[in-house]
Amino acid sequence: MRILFLSRRYFPAISGMSVYAQNLLRELVSAGHDVTMVSQYRGDEFGTRVYGGGPPPPVPGVTVIGLEQVGEQTSGDFERDIGVMVDTICAEHARKPFDVLHAQYGYPTGWAVLLASKRLGVPNVVSIQGGDGHWVGSCCETHRVGMREVLDHANALLIGGASFVEEVCDRLGSDPARFTIVPGAVDTSRFARDTADGLPAPHDGPVRLLYHGRVDRRKGVLDFIEALVILRAQGTPFAATISGIGPDVDPAKALAETHGFGPEAIRFTGYAEYATVPDLYRDADVFASPTYAEGFSNTILEAMAAGLAVVSCHAVGVSDCLRDGENGLLTVPGDVPAQAAALTRIITDGGLRRHLAAAGLEECRRVYSWEAVGRQIMGVYAKVVNERPDSNFADELPFDPSCRFRAEPHLL
């Protein structure tokens, strides 16, 4: 099967979308499919600093085409970049026809694939991811209508979990029956430790806490720092690392400095090359993810695969894989005292820490295999490949200049 995969983010941008794309591409190539990836990327200094930027690197067995988000990074002109995506897909189809178009993210890439499908008569699949449910469509009429068109007219919709389905449908009014739940997955061997039980080995010094991912207040990074203030005040020892880049690196560093945290208490390690990420997890004992919402958290799965106990929140996209007291500790998003209490429990109770870590590792190995998830996605391709795309929608969206993402498109 010849497959077009349209990505919103790929390496060198570090994000859950990049990890998802990399693993899916590997599975598709291994299964013998002919794959072309078209990926958007930031090429400007600001976009590179807050997300990671530059053209996507080569991917073994995949034709890779990078499209700089010129419209977005100059004036929040999503429409210009959508037009470029559609023209690029159509040009590649003319060279050698595609059987299926698959977009990662509902807008703008899902809308671009919907337009390309309509023009080419090729069926499409759209993976709905975090921002699609959390904020895209609440920002303006343009994106609300665009998301509804994607949700109503795509041949197939993939989504990470039941809680995310509920949020998307509540926010945008879609039919839950339209979605196929495909959970997140992780390459467990990549994050495995060399200890007999796969858990952190005992060591001298305080329990090591890790926050890794997009440094964004919507992911709870500022709450994490405030929780550490409580831990310090009550005398609970810890060593914390905040890894990653994002829009709130400077506010996070400023908050840590305001509270008098030096690098011995909180280390900021910045951008992490993907090849080095397993070592970040192996140098930790506990993974902290006080997020407000996810599509399906890749970093939590990576932490589980690395044998870390996880402290997170009762949040969309988290409650599908973590259960409080069984394979993690969960608090209400934004409840800093509760997060501090959960971190205190996990730090002071070594038996609980190992129990939660062992349960998470076992479940990760049993349930969240990329081999199984890849097969499920390829099964969706096989189901839609002989379908016609739904073309019963207008090619133009209403233009709403008030969208907050036009001023800050990197937050979309």
C-alpha positions as CSV (number, residue, x, y, z in Angstrom):
1,M,0.0,0.0,0.0
2,R,1.3,3.5,-0.8
3,I,0.7,5.8,2.2
4,L,1.0,9.5,2.6
5,F,1.7,10.5,6.3
6,L,1.2,14.2,7.0
7,S,2.8,15.3,10.3
8,R,2.4,18.4,12.3
9,R,5.7,17.9,14.1
10,Y,8.7,15.6,13.5
11,F,12.2,15.6,14.8
12,P,14.3,17.7,15.4
13,A,11.1,19.0,17.2
14,I,10.8,17.0,20.4
15,S,7.2,16.2,21.1
16,G,4.8,13.3,21.5
17,M,3.8,13.8,17.9
18,S,7.4,13.3,16.8
19,V,7.7,10.1,18.8
20,Y,4.3,8.8,17.5
21,A,5.3,9.5,13.9
22,Q,8.7,7.8,14.2
23,N,7.3,4.6,15.7
24,L,4.4,4.4,13.2
25,L,6.7,5.0,10.2
26,R,9.0,2.2,11.4
27,E,6.1,-0.2,11.7
28,L,4.7,0.7,8.3
29,V,8.1,0.2,6.6
30,S,8.6,-3.1,8.4
31,A,5.2,-4.3,7.0
32,G,6.4,-3.5,3.5
33,H,4.4,-0.3,2.8
34,D,5.6,2.5,0.5
35,V,5.6,5.5,2.8
36,T,6.0,9.2,2.1
37,M,6.1,11.6,5.1
38,V,5.4,15.3,4.6
39,S,6.2,17.2,7.8
40,Q,5.7,20.8,8.8
41,Y,8.6,22.4,10.7
42,R,9.6,25.7,12.2
43,G,12.6,27.3,10.6
44,D,12.8,30.5,12.5
45,E,14.9,31.2,15.6
46,F,11.9,31.6,17.9
47,G,10.2,28.4,16.8
48,T,13.5,26.5,17.1
49,R,14.0,27.8,20.7
50,V,10.5,26.9,22.0
51,Y,9.9,23.7,20.2
52,G,12.9,22.6,18.2
53,G,13.1,23.4,14.5
54,G,14.7,22.7,11.2
55,P,13.8,20.3,8.4
56,P,13.0,16.7,9.3
57,P,15.9,14.2,9.1
58,P,16.0,11.2,6.8
59,V,13.9,8.2,7.9
60,P,15.0,4.7,6.8
61,G,12.7,3.4,4.1
62,V,10.6,6.6,4.0
63,T,10.5,9.5,1.5
64,V,10.7,12.6,3.7
65,I,9.5,16.0,2.6
66,G,9.8,19.0,4.9
67,L,7.6,22.1,4.6
68,E,8.6,25.2,6.5
69,Q,5.6,26.8,8.2
70,V,6.3,30.2,6.6
71,G,2.8,31.4,7.0
72,E,2.5,30.5,10.6
73,Q,5.8,31.8,11.7
74,T,5.5,35.2,10.0
75,S,1.8,36.1,10.6
76,G,-0.2,33.2,11.9
77,D,-1.3,32.5,8.3
78,F,-2.4,28.9,8.7
79,E,-4.3,29.1,5.3
80,R,-1.1,29.7,3.3
81,D,0.6,26.7,4.8
82,I,-2.5,24.5,4.3
83,G,-2.4,25.4,0.6
84,V,1.2,24.4,0.4
85,M,0.5,21.1,2.1
86,V,-2.4,20.3,-0.3
87,D,-0.3,21.2,-3.4
88,T,2.6,19.1,-2.2
89,I,0.4,16.0,-1.6
90,C,-1.2,16.4,-5.0
91,A,2.2,16.7,-6.7
92,E,3.5,13.6,-5.0
93,H,0.3,11.7,-5.9
94,A,0.7,12.8,-9.6
95,R,4.2,11.3,-9.5
96,K,3.0,8.0,-8.0
97,P,-0.6,7.6,-6.7
98,F,-1.3,7.2,-3.0
99,D,-3.8,4.6,-1.6
100,V,-4.4,6.3,1.7
101,L,-3.7,9.8,3.2
102,H,-3.1,9.9,7.0
103,A,-2.9,13.2,8.9
104,Q,-1.5,13.6,12.3
105,Y,-3.5,16.3,14.2
106,G,-6.9,17.5,13.1
107,Y,-6.0,21.1,12.2
108,P,-4.3,22.3,10.2
109,T,-3.0,18.9,8.8
110,G,-6.3,17.0,9.0
111,W,-8.0,19.8,7.1
112,A,-5.2,19.8,4.5
113,V,-5.7,16.0,4.0
114,L,-9.4,16.4,3.8
115,L,-9.0,18.9,1.0
116,A,-6.4,16.8,-0.8
117,S,-8.6,13.7,-0.5
118,K,-11.5,15.6,-2.1
119,R,-9.3,16.7,-4.9
120,L,-7.7,13.3,-5.5
121,G,-10.5,10.9,-4.7
122,V,-8.2,9.1,-2.2
123,P,-9.5,8.0,1.3
124,N,-8.1,9.5,4.4
125,V,-7.4,8.8,8.1
126,V,-6.9,11.5,10.7
127,S,-5.3,11.0,14.1
128,I,-6.9,13.4,16.7
129,Q,-4.2,14.5,19.2
130,G,-4.0,16.6,22.3
131,G,-4.6,20.1,21.2
132,D,-7.4,19.1,18.9
133,G,-9.6,18.4,21.9
134,H,-8.2,20.7,24.5
135,W,-8.1,24.1,22.7
136,V,-8.3,23.9,18.9
137,G,-11.9,25.0,18.1
138,S,-12.3,27.0,21.3
139,C,-10.1,29.7,19.8
140,C,-12.1,31.0,16.9
141,E,-14.8,30.2,14.4
142,T,-12.3,29.3,11.7
143,H,-10.8,26.4,13.6
144,R,-14.1,25.3,15.2
145,V,-15.6,24.8,11.7
146,G,-12.4,23.3,10.4
147,M,-12.3,20.7,13.2
148,R,-16.0,19.9,12.7
149,E,-15.5,19.3,9.0
150,V,-12.6,16.9,9.8
151,L,-14.5,15.1,12.5
152,D,-17.6,14.8,10.3
153,H,-16.0,13.9,7.0
154,A,-12.8,11.9,7.5
155,N,-13.0,8.3,6.4
156,A,-11.6,7.3,9.8
157,L,-10.7,9.0,13.0
158,L,-8.1,7.6,15.4
159,I,-7.9,8.8,19.0
160,G,-6.0,7.7,22.1
161,G,-8.6,6.9,24.7
162,A,-12.2,7.1,25.9
163,S,-11.7,10.1,28.1
164,F,-10.3,12.1,25.1
165,V,-13.3,11.0,22.9
166,E,-15.6,12.4,25.6
167,E,-13.7,15.7,25.7
168,V,-13.6,16.2,21.9
169,C,-17.3,15.4,21.6
170,D,-18.3,17.7,24.5
171,R,-16.2,20.5,23.0
172,L,-17.0,20.2,19.4
173,G,-20.3,18.2,19.2
174,S,-19.0,15.2,17.2
175,D,-20.5,11.7,17.2
176,P,-18.4,9.4,19.5
177,A,-19.2,6.4,17.2
178,R,-17.0,8.0,14.6
179,F,-13.8,7.3,16.5
180,T,-11.6,4.3,16.6
181,I,-9.6,4.1,19.9
182,V,-6.0,3.4,19.3
183,P,-4.0,3.8,22.5
184,G,-0.5,5.3,22.7
185,A,2.4,2.9,22.5
186,V,6.1,2.7,23.4
187,D,9.2,0.9,22.3
188,T,9.7,-0.9,25.6
189,S,13.1,-2.3,24.7
190,R,14.5,1.2,24.0
191,F,13.8,2.4,27.6
192,A,14.5,-0.8,29.4
193,R,17.1,-0.8,32.3
194,D,19.8,-3.3,32.8
195,T,18.6,-4.2,36.3
196,A,17.1,-7.7,36.9
197,D,13.6,-6.3,37.6
198,G,13.7,-3.4,35.2
199,L,13.4,-0.9,38.1
200,P,15.9,1.8,39.3
201,A,18.7,0.3,41.4
202,P,19.2,1.5,45.0
203,H,21.5,4.5,45.2
204,D,22.9,7.0,47.7
205,G,21.3,10.4,47.8
206,P,17.7,11.8,47.6
207,V,15.0,10.4,45.4
208,R,15.4,11.8,41.9
209,L,12.3,13.4,40.3
210,L,12.0,13.9,36.6
211,Y,9.8,16.2,34.5
212,H,10.5,15.6,30.8
213,G,8.6,16.9,27.8
214,R,7.2,20.2,26.6
215,V,8.0,22.9,29.2
216,D,4.5,24.4,29.1
217,R,2.3,25.6,32.0
218,R,-0.5,23.6,30.3
219,K,1.6,20.5,31.1
220,G,1.8,21.6,34.8
221,V,5.5,22.4,34.9
222,L,4.9,25.6,37.0
223,D,2.7,23.6,39.4
224,F,5.6,21.0,39.7
225,I,7.9,23.8,40.9
226,E,5.4,25.1,43.4
227,A,4.9,21.6,44.8
228,L,8.7,21.3,45.3
229,V,8.5,24.5,47.4
230,I,6.2,22.6,49.7
231,L,8.5,19.6,49.8
232,R,11.4,21.7,50.7
233,A,9.5,23.6,53.5
234,Q,8.5,20.3,55.1
235,G,12.0,18.9,54.9
236,T,11.3,16.2,52.3
237,P,14.6,15.6,50.4
238,F,14.6,15.4,46.6
239,A,16.6,16.2,43.5
240,A,14.6,17.4,40.5
241,T,15.3,17.6,36.8
242,I,13.2,19.6,34.3
243,S,14.1,18.4,30.8
244,G,12.8,19.9,27.6
245,I,12.0,23.1,25.8
246,G,8.8,25.0,25.2
247,P,7.0,28.4,25.7
248,D,7.5,28.4,29.5
249,V,11.2,27.7,29.9
250,D,11.9,31.2,31.0
251,P,8.9,31.5,33.3
252,A,9.8,28.2,34.9
253,K,13.4,29.2,35.4
254,A,12.3,32.5,36.9
255,L,9.9,30.8,39.2
256,A,12.6,28.4,40.5
257,E,15.0,31.4,41.0
258,T,12.3,33.4,42.8
259,H,11.9,30.5,45.3
260,G,15.7,30.2,45.7
261,F,16.2,26.8,44.0
262,G,19.7,26.3,42.8
263,P,20.9,23.6,40.3
264,E,21.5,21.2,43.1
265,A,17.7,21.2,43.8
266,I,16.3,21.7,40.3
267,R,18.3,21.2,37.1
268,F,17.1,22.6,33.8
269,T,18.7,20.5,31.1
270,G,17.1,22.0,28.0
271,Y,16.7,20.4,24.6
272,A,17.2,16.6,24.7
273,E,18.3,14.8,21.6
274,Y,15.9,11.9,21.2
275,A,18.8,9.4,21.3
276,T,19.7,10.6,24.8
277,V,16.1,10.5,26.3
278,P,16.4,6.9,27.7
279,D,19.3,8.0,29.8
280,L,17.2,10.8,31.3
281,Y,14.7,8.3,32.5
282,R,17.4,5.9,33.8
283,D,18.9,8.7,35.9
284,A,15.6,9.1,37.7
285,D,13.4,7.3,40.2
286,V,10.0,9.1,39.8
287,F,8.3,10.7,36.9
288,A,6.2,13.8,37.6
289,S,3.6,14.8,35.0
290,P,1.1,17.2,36.6
291,T,-0.5,17.8,33.3
292,Y,-3.9,19.4,32.7
293,A,-4.8,17.3,29.6
294,E,-3.2,15.0,27.1
295,G,-4.3,13.1,24.0
296,F,-2.4,10.1,25.2
297,S,0.9,10.7,27.1
298,N,3.9,9.3,25.3
299,T,6.2,10.5,28.1
300,I,4.2,8.6,30.8
301,L,4.5,5.4,28.7
302,E,8.2,6.0,28.3
303,A,8.6,6.5,32.1
304,M,6.6,3.3,32.8
305,A,8.8,1.4,30.3
306,A,11.9,2.8,32.2
307,G,10.6,1.4,35.5
308,L,9.7,4.8,37.1
309,A,6.9,5.3,39.5
310,V,4.6,8.0,38.0
311,V,2.8,10.9,39.8
312,S,0.3,12.6,37.5
313,C,-3.3,13.9,37.4
314,H,-6.8,12.8,36.9
315,A,-6.7,14.4,33.4
316,V,-8.0,13.6,29.9
317,G,-5.6,11.2,28.2
318,V,-3.9,10.2,31.5
319,S,-6.8,8.4,33.2
320,D,-6.9,6.0,30.2
321,C,-3.6,4.5,31.2
322,L,-3.0,5.3,34.9
323,R,-5.2,4.3,37.9
324,D,-4.6,5.9,41.3
325,G,-2.9,3.6,43.7
326,E,-2.6,0.8,41.2
327,N,0.1,1.9,38.7
328,G,0.6,5.5,39.7
329,L,-0.6,8.3,42.0
330,L,-3.1,10.8,40.6
331,T,-4.3,14.2,41.8
332,V,-6.6,16.9,40.5
333,P,-4.9,19.1,37.9
334,G,-3.8,22.4,39.4
335,D,-4.1,21.1,43.0
336,V,-0.5,21.9,44.1
337,P,-0.8,20.8,47.8
338,A,-2.2,17.5,46.6
339,Q,0.6,17.1,44.1
340,A,3.1,17.8,46.9
341,A,1.4,15.2,49.1
342,A,1.6,12.6,46.4
343,L,5.3,13.4,45.7
344,T,5.9,13.1,49.5
345,R,4.3,9.7,49.6
346,I,6.3,8.4,46.7
347,I,9.6,9.8,48.0
348,T,9.2,8.5,51.6
349,D,7.6,5.1,50.9
350,G,10.1,3.0,49.0
351,G,7.8,0.0,49.0
352,L,5.0,2.0,47.4
353,R,7.4,3.5,44.9
354,R,8.6,0.1,43.7
355,H,5.1,-1.4,43.7
356,L,3.7,1.3,41.4
357,A,6.8,1.2,39.2
358,A,6.6,-2.6,38.8
359,A,2.8,-2.5,38.0
360,G,3.4,0.2,35.4
361,L,6.3,-1.6,33.8
362,E,4.3,-4.9,33.6
363,E,1.3,-3.2,32.0
364,C,3.4,-1.2,29.6
365,R,5.1,-4.4,28.3
366,R,1.8,-6.2,28.1
367,V,-0.5,-3.6,26.6
368,Y,1.3,-0.7,24.9
369,S,3.4,-2.4,22.2
370,W,4.0,-0.6,19.0
371,E,3.8,-3.8,17.1
372,A,0.2,-4.3,18.2
373,V,-0.7,-0.6,17.7
374,G,0.9,-0.6,14.3
375,R,-1.2,-3.6,13.3
376,Q,-4.3,-1.9,14.5
377,I,-3.6,1.3,12.4
378,M,-2.8,-0.8,9.3
379,G,-6.1,-2.6,9.8
380,V,-7.9,0.8,9.6
381,Y,-6.0,1.5,6.4
382,A,-7.2,-1.8,5.0
383,K,-10.8,-1.0,5.9
384,V,-10.9,2.4,4.2
385,V,-8.6,1.9,1.2
386,N,-11.5,1.0,-1.1
387,E,-13.8,3.8,0.2
388,R,-14.4,7.1,-1.6
389,P,-13.6,10.2,0.4
390,D,-16.6,12.2,1.6
391,S,-16.6,15.4,-0.4
392,N,-19.8,17.0,0.9
393,F,-18.2,20.1,2.5
394,A,-17.1,23.5,1.4
395,D,-13.4,24.0,0.4
396,E,-13.2,27.4,2.3
397,L,-13.5,28.0,6.0
398,P,-15.0,31.2,7.5
399,F,-12.1,33.6,8.3
400,D,-12.0,34.7,11.9
401,P,-9.0,37.1,12.5
402,S,-9.6,37.1,16.3
403,C,-8.0,33.6,16.8
404,R,-5.5,33.8,19.6
405,F,-3.3,31.3,17.8
406,R,-2.6,33.7,14.9
407,A,-0.5,35.7,17.4
408,E,1.1,32.6,19.0
409,P,0.8,29.8,16.4
410,H,3.5,27.7,18.2
411,L,0.9,27.1,20.9
412,L,-1.5,25.3,18.6
